[in-house]
Amino acid sequence: MTDRTGTPLVELRDISIAFGGIKAVDHVSLDLYPGEVVGLLGHNGAGKSTLIKCLSGAYKMDAGQILINGQEVQINNPRDARAQNIETIYQTLALADNLDAASNLFLGRELVGAGGLVDDSTMEAETRKIMKRLNPNFRKFNVPVSALSGGQRQSVAIARAVYFNAKILIMDEPTAALGPHETQMVSELIKELKAQGLGIFLIEHDIHNVMKLCDRASVMKNGQLVGTVNVNEVTDEDILGMIILGKKPAKAA
């Protein structure tokens, strides 16, 4: 059980954002603690992705506060988010298919040797080191990532975030379109990151994944927060009721 007695890693306070007069996110507050996975659920258009894009710097909120380790911060773009050790892994993964794992890990942040040339050997050594920590079964270091399975590609994207000191990870449906084996691989990665003290916001449609991987689940509907529950205190049906009916279960109120 995650210790939630100290200062949250992230606090989203009273966040609001509107597009053309439509309130996509309407006064929503969430928090996240170190070593915790918080699942974000809701129908398409519920506001969960828009909310999290305010944290990732993809959108600028209209109102509200973001606190990191108890200190208010300004996040106006993805660069600001990365400066706060926030990394986002979107479904598209943003990998260069024609490059290998190491080249993707250091894409845009290549290591350069004394002669001004890219230091491929050091980048590969560093990639092997981080992969050994995250996914010891990863072996395909010298092939383009286009040749990797979905789970292996997720491993590369996650390794890139962790290598550059992510403390807060936003994952957008990381197991979508993956088979059972690949889904299990990503699940193990998430558990490992949690054990290392990262805080993870997990945007999910699959309630079973939320029940298996998350400590808490936050449900949104029509831009508003229905509620946040401890997953070990509710059932799949309770969460489904929150999504469909927009009501928090009485026993979790």
HELIX and SHEET records of a PDB file:
HELIX    1   1 LYS A   48  SER A   56  1                                   9    
HELIX    2   2 PRO A   78  ALA A   83  1                                   6    
HELIX    3   3 ALA A  101  LEU A  105  1                                   5    
HELIX    4   4 ASP A  120  LEU A  134  1                                  15    
HELIX    5   5 VAL A  145  ALA A  147  5                                   3    
HELIX    6   6 GLY A  150  TYR A  163  1                                  14    
HELIX    7   7 PRO A  180  ALA A  195  1                                  16    
HELIX    8   8 ILE A  207  LEU A  213  1                                   7    
HELIX    9   9 VAL A  231  GLU A  233  5                                   3    
HELIX   10  10 ASP A  236  LEU A  245  1                                  10    
HELIX   11  11 ALA A  250  ALA A  252  5                                   3    
SHEET    1   A 4 ILE A  22  LEU A  32  0                                        
SHEET    2   A 4 VAL A  10  PHE A  19 -1                                        
SHEET    3   A 4 ALA A  63  ILE A  68 -1                                        
SHEET    4   A 4 GLN A  71  VAL A  73 -1                                        
SHEET    1   B 6 ILE A  86  ILE A  89  0                                        
SHEET    2   B 6 ILE A 168  ASP A 172  1                                        
SHEET    3   B 6 GLY A 199  ILE A 203  1                                        
SHEET    4   B 6 VAL A  37  LEU A  41  1                                        
SHEET    5   B 6 ARG A 216  LYS A 221  1                                        
SHEET    6   B 6 GLN A 224  ASN A 230 -1                                        
END                                                                             
